Amino acid sequence: MRASGRYMAASLAVVLAAALLAGCSQEIRGEEDVLARPYTGHFYDDPPSAAGTPGTVVRSELAAGGPQGATAWRILFRSTDQSGRAVLNSGMLVEPDGKAPAGGRTVVSWAHATTGSAEKCAPSRSVDPYVWMEGLTGLLKQGYAVVSTDYTGMGVAGPNSYLVGETEGRNVLDAARAARAVLGAAASDRVLLWGHSQGGQAALFAAQAWKRYAPELEVRGVAVAAPATDLAPLLRADIGDVSGVSIASYAFDAYSSVYDAPLDSILTPAAVAALPTMTGFCLLTQNRTLHDVAQPLVGRFLAGDPETTQPWAELLAANTPGASALPMPLFVAQGLSDSLVRPSSTSAFVALEKQRGTDVTYDPVAGATHGSIANKAMPAVLRFFDGVAR
């Protein structure tokens, strides 16, 4: 089965999703809800065991509706979490049609921005999963195969991984392994990492973990847009509005679950009570209901400062990327009109990476918001990838 030509609708949905992240009207949210309707097949039912070699593909199916001139699959593959426990991941793989170049295609492992943390919020569980894959058309035109992970706990059951850097990073690397398993000789061992927002944090952790976790891959470069870097200041800075409360609900719920940290040491009683409801909603596709619960908590969500309250300060620091210099070139794009990930935070991260010895290209984009930066930066990302993938 070859992918059909429904990609113009996906392009419209990308624009709507970007507008949402920038903070737009409920009317546009309603349109986005229609475009991101859920997948209704049986691919995710009765998933197989997670036990086995990381990167092993345990199930795949051809997926309809992708870009013209490409073939797409939904995939289930094995990975591990931050403690080394076997976990199952779901995701997408898209390959350009036609003969692969000599030596095989370079694989781009794409890490998605925040869509939620519940199983149903996985991008691959959308009937049109390509809408979430920023830059997909350009990447395919340059001949790359593009693979993605939904992250552990999304798509199929598993421990929560929201902003758990080591788990996300392993998932991103295992997605690349899975792509090579599906494509065989059509894929090379060359890998590029690409992520936006939460996905920027995931891609950076994948870059940090590469040589010790997946040394058989040849990671040539990593590109990130508005990455979630210094997590404690990020959460504190954004907590004054409904978007910040929504994202913080995912993060504190995940850390409480993964690290057994007491929620009542950082959240108010009202926030603790609301958390199970909030984390059941997906960002973008259920904004109206999520924000209805989050809005009354603005100004009364945190009971302490995440930068100084333990164990939260330590946990957030441990999940902040940048522990050491990266062994490959890094491209960082940042919208100068971004009110979620502040330009000052990204500039500080870039400066620190340069101090550590990472080869960094920094691209601050005037007028770009948190929602629009990934797409606005794509021409520069494609040039960067072309330079490092040769």
C-alpha positions, 0 to 999 in steps of 0.5 A: 500500500502506498501513501495517499495524497491527503497531505494538504490537510496535514499542512493546514493542521500544522499551521493550526497546531502552531497557532495553538501553541502560540495561544489562539482562539477556541474556534481554531482549537475546535478545528484542530480537534477535528483534524487530529481525530484519533486512530480507530484501528487495532494496531495497539491492541494486545501489545507483545512483551517489551522484553528483548533487544532494544530497537527490535520491531515487534509489530508494524503496519502500513499507514495511509494518508502520508505525504505523496511519494512516500511510504509510512508505517506504524511501528511497535518497538522495544526500548528501555527506561532510565532505570534500564527496564524493558519498555515498549514504544510506538511510533511512525516511520516514513520513507521516500519512495524510490531506490535508496542511495548507495550505502543507504538512507540517513535516518532522522529520528524526530522527537515530538513536542508536548502532546500530553502524557496519556496513552491516547495522546501519542502522535501516532494514535492520530488518524493523521499522524504526519501533522505532528512531524515538523519538517517532514516534507523537506526531510523526505525531499532530501532523501532522509527516512524519518522515524519517531517515538511516541515516548514510553507510556504513550501509545502503549502502556508503560511508565510515564516519561514526560520530561524524563530525559534519559528515558526519552533519549533512549526512546529516540535512539531505539526509534532509529534502531527500529527504522534500520530494522524495518528498512534493512539495507535501504538505511545506513547507520548514519542518524540525525536527531531533531526535536522541538520543545519537549522533543528538543530535550529528548533529542539532547538526551539522546545525543548525550546517551548515544555513545554509551547506549547505541554506539553502533549508530553514527549520530552525525548531528542534532538539531533542536528548536526551543528546547526545554533545557533548564527545567526548574526555572522554565516551570516556575516562569510559565506557571503564571498562565494556563499553559504553564499550569497545564504543562507543569501538571504533566511534569509533576505527575510524571516525576511523582510516578517515576521517582516516587516523589511526594506531590504534596511537597510541591503542589497545593491541595487543589493542584494535587486533587486536579492532577489525575483529571488534567493528565488525562487530557491531551494538549492541543486536541483537548485544550478546552477541557484541559484549560477549564480545569487548569484556569482556576489553578493559576496562581494557586498551583505551586506550594513551593519553589521547584528550584529549591524544594527537594527532591524536586530541585534535584530531579529537575536538575537531573533531567536538564540536558547539558551535563557534558559537551556533545560529541557531534555538531548541534544546531539550536533555533529559538523564536525571539517572540517565544513566551513559553521557552524564553529566548534568554534561557536558550541563549544561556544554554547555547553559551554553556554548550559552547563553553563545554566545547560543543560545536554549536550553530545558534539561529535566533529567529525574529518574530517566531513563537513557540509554536512556529519556530520549528517550521520557520527554522526548517530551511536552516535545519535542512542546510545543517543536516545536509552539511553534517550528514555527508 
